[in-house]
Amino acid sequence: MTEIERKISLLAQSFSGKVEQCQIDFAIEYIRYGESRLAFETLCEYICEANADMNLEDFKLILSISYSGFELDPLILIYLAKLVRDVPNSPSA
């Protein structure tokens, strides 16, 4: 498994329980056929369709994959960014 395939699989695992498992499985199946880009794009579409909350680490992983040559449409990235629900920790007084 390549590094990019590993990252896509890790991303898919992060959305187990937030996106229908059959959709996650369908997207990941593309990796088995050498279609990692399609797996990534499909997974991101399913995340958007489900309005699945994500943490900042999930979004950073999406950006990492996208910047590795699997560029997503900027409008999809904007939509995904709006799904991030992390609140930065404030320093304790």
C-alpha positions as CSV (number, residue, x, y, z in Angstrom):
1,M,0.0,0.0,0.0
2,T,1.4,3.4,-1.0
3,E,1.5,6.3,1.4
4,I,-1.4,8.1,-0.3
5,E,-3.5,4.9,-0.2
6,R,-2.7,4.6,3.5
7,K,-3.8,8.2,4.1
8,I,-7.1,7.7,2.2
9,S,-7.8,4.5,4.2
10,L,-7.0,6.4,7.4
11,L,-9.4,9.1,6.4
12,A,-12.1,6.6,5.6
13,Q,-11.7,5.0,9.0
14,S,-12.2,8.4,10.6
15,F,-15.6,8.7,9.1
16,S,-16.9,5.3,10.1
17,G,-20.1,5.9,11.9
18,K,-20.5,9.4,10.4
19,V,-20.9,8.2,6.8
20,E,-22.8,5.1,5.7
21,Q,-20.4,2.1,5.9
22,C,-21.5,0.9,2.5
23,Q,-20.4,4.3,1.0
24,I,-17.0,4.2,2.8
25,D,-16.5,0.6,1.5
26,F,-17.5,1.6,-2.0
27,A,-15.0,4.5,-2.1
28,I,-12.2,2.4,-0.7
29,E,-12.8,-0.3,-3.2
30,Y,-11.4,2.0,-5.9
31,I,-8.0,1.7,-4.2
32,R,-8.0,-2.0,-5.0
33,Y,-8.3,-1.1,-8.7
34,G,-5.6,1.5,-8.7
35,E,-8.0,4.4,-8.6
36,S,-6.8,6.2,-5.5
37,R,-7.7,9.6,-6.8
38,L,-11.3,8.4,-7.4
39,A,-11.4,6.8,-4.0
40,F,-10.4,10.2,-2.4
41,E,-12.8,12.3,-4.5
42,T,-15.7,9.9,-3.8
43,L,-15.0,9.7,-0.1
44,C,-15.0,13.5,0.1
45,E,-18.3,13.7,-1.8
46,Y,-19.8,11.3,0.7
47,I,-18.5,13.3,3.6
48,C,-20.1,16.4,2.1
49,E,-23.4,14.7,1.4
50,A,-23.6,13.4,5.0
51,N,-22.6,16.8,6.5
52,A,-20.3,14.7,8.6
53,D,-18.6,16.7,11.4
54,M,-14.9,16.3,11.4
55,N,-12.1,17.4,13.6
56,L,-9.2,19.6,12.6
57,E,-6.9,16.5,12.1
58,D,-9.3,15.0,9.6
59,F,-9.3,18.3,7.6
60,K,-5.5,18.5,7.7
61,L,-5.4,14.9,6.4
62,I,-7.7,15.9,3.5
63,L,-5.5,18.9,2.7
64,S,-2.4,16.7,2.9
65,I,-3.9,14.3,0.3
66,S,-5.2,17.1,-1.8
67,Y,-1.8,18.9,-1.9
68,S,-0.1,15.6,-2.7
69,G,-1.5,15.8,-6.3
70,F,-5.1,14.8,-5.7
71,E,-6.4,18.3,-5.8
72,L,-10.1,18.8,-4.9
73,D,-12.3,21.4,-6.3
74,P,-11.9,24.6,-4.2
75,L,-15.6,24.7,-3.5
76,I,-15.5,21.2,-2.0
77,L,-12.5,22.2,0.2
78,I,-14.5,25.2,1.4
79,Y,-17.5,23.1,2.2
80,L,-15.3,20.5,4.0
81,A,-13.7,23.3,6.0
82,K,-17.2,24.3,7.2
83,L,-17.6,20.8,8.6
84,V,-14.7,21.2,11.0
85,R,-16.1,21.4,14.6
86,D,-12.9,21.7,16.6
87,V,-12.7,24.5,19.1
88,P,-9.1,25.6,19.8
89,N,-8.1,25.0,23.4
90,S,-7.7,28.2,25.3
91,P,-4.9,28.5,27.8
92,S,-5.9,27.9,31.4
93,A,-5.8,31.0,33.6
